[in-house]
Amino acid sequence: MICVLIAIIALIISAVAISKPIGSDITDQGETTSTQQTPQPAVAYSPSTYDASRCQASNRRRIFTVVIGFDIGPYEYSDDSGFQVGFGHDLIDAVCQEAGIDCRIVTEPYTNCMFSEKGQPERGGIGLMEGWYDACTGWLASRQRKQVFAFSKPFLKPFEVYFYAFPGFNPFNITGKKIGLASGWFTNEACIAGLDQVAGRKVPPSNVFHAQTLDELLAMIQNGTVDAGFGAGYALNTKISGTNIQRFPSDPIFCKNAAGGGMMTRKDNDFNSKWNEGFEKLVSSGRFKRLCDEARTKHGHRGEINCVDA
């Protein structure tokens, strides 16, 4: 009988416990209230539940990608072993080291930075516009380009420009002449149109021919497709060596409304602020001047290096 009574009492206690809502008692200023809680499924936590990759990604050092071209005089070229070298590479390494940023050099066609077609104004190249990389190296800051992109402090002086043609070409009168240009370069129709000393400087689109590379431009001169090519001296002077192509005029000329060469970025990219900081440190330490002097010996066989005064 005692066992039966104990069993009945146990059943009653269980029934009361089941009927009581889940909650917790909270004492507020001497009064006790009960808050209802909805039963939640149990969750088993383990070390594997923690997403370590998300934390690592947030702390990973940012990598800046910087574009260098294939073949621009002493600034970008291949050595005898096929490795890309030049003053541009040396400068990027030095400035990024001073700025404390991780920079990686990417070799890309120049037209991925800026692109142009005859009769059309320059426009941003697909690579820089789409954010494939952070900056393009050594681009001259012209009025047209500054409308599209942002520029760092210049580290190169404005570039000399010339006409390249066979002997006898008159650079001061190009009326009716077919002119070859390298696509994406600052030496475009707008630059020629600003040469006040040149008659016929407003070249009609029918007389403009665009090449995708400098070698293609030289080929257009040699095979008679154009009467003259127009380009930057530092890029073409060494390329005409060994040919019967000459540069005109004898004295250098310059594009109007064009500053020196620097880093070119999208306007919403913060690379230039970091680059400028590193460049200023390089200049103030005297290392930039030494770098330029050393480069004239190291890369001078490819042409003149025209650093800004520092």
Stockholm file with secondary structure:
# STOCKHOLM 1.0

chainA/1-310         MICVLIAIIALIISAVAISKPIGSDITDQGETTSTQQTPQPAVAYSPSTYDASRCQASNRRRIFTVVIGFDIGPYEYSDDSGFQVGFGHDLIDAVCQEAGIDCRIVTEPYTNCMFSEKGQPERGGIGLMEGWYDACTGWLASRQRKQVFAFSKPFLKPFEVYFYAFPGFNPFNITGKKIGLASGWFTNEACIAGLDQVAGRKVPPSNVFHAQTLDELLAMIQNGTVDAGFGAGYALNTKISGTNIQRFPSDPIFCKNAAGGGMMTRKDNDFNSKWNEGFEKLVSSGRFKRLCDEARTKHGHRGEINCVDA
#=GR chainA/1-310 SS CHHHHHHHHHHHHHHHHHHSCCEEEEEETTEEEEEECCCCCCCCCCGGGSCHHHHHHHHSCCEEEEEECSCBTTTBEECTTSCEESHHHHHHHHHHHHHTCEEEEEECCGGGTEECCTTSCCEECHHHHTTSSSEEEEEEEEHHHHHHCEECCCSBCCCCEEEEESTTCCTTBCTTCCEEEETTSSSSHHHHHTCTTSBTCSCCGGGEEEESSHHHHHHHHHTTSCSEEEEEHHHHTTTTTTSSCEEEEEEEECCTTEEEEEEEECTTCCHHHHHHHHHHHHHHTTHHHHHHHHHHHHSGGGCCCCBCCC
#=GC SS_cons         CHHHHHHHHHHHHHHHHHHSCCEEEEEETTEEEEEECCCCCCCCCCGGGSCHHHHHHHHSCCEEEEEECSCBTTTBEECTTSCEESHHHHHHHHHHHHHTCEEEEEECCGGGTEECCTTSCCEECHHHHTTSSSEEEEEEEEHHHHHHCEECCCSBCCCCEEEEESTTCCTTBCTTCCEEEETTSSSSHHHHHTCTTSBTCSCCGGGEEEESSHHHHHHHHHTTSCSEEEEEHHHHTTTTTTSSCEEEEEEEECCTTEEEEEEEECTTCCHHHHHHHHHHHHHHTTHHHHHHHHHHHHSGGGCCCCBCCC
//
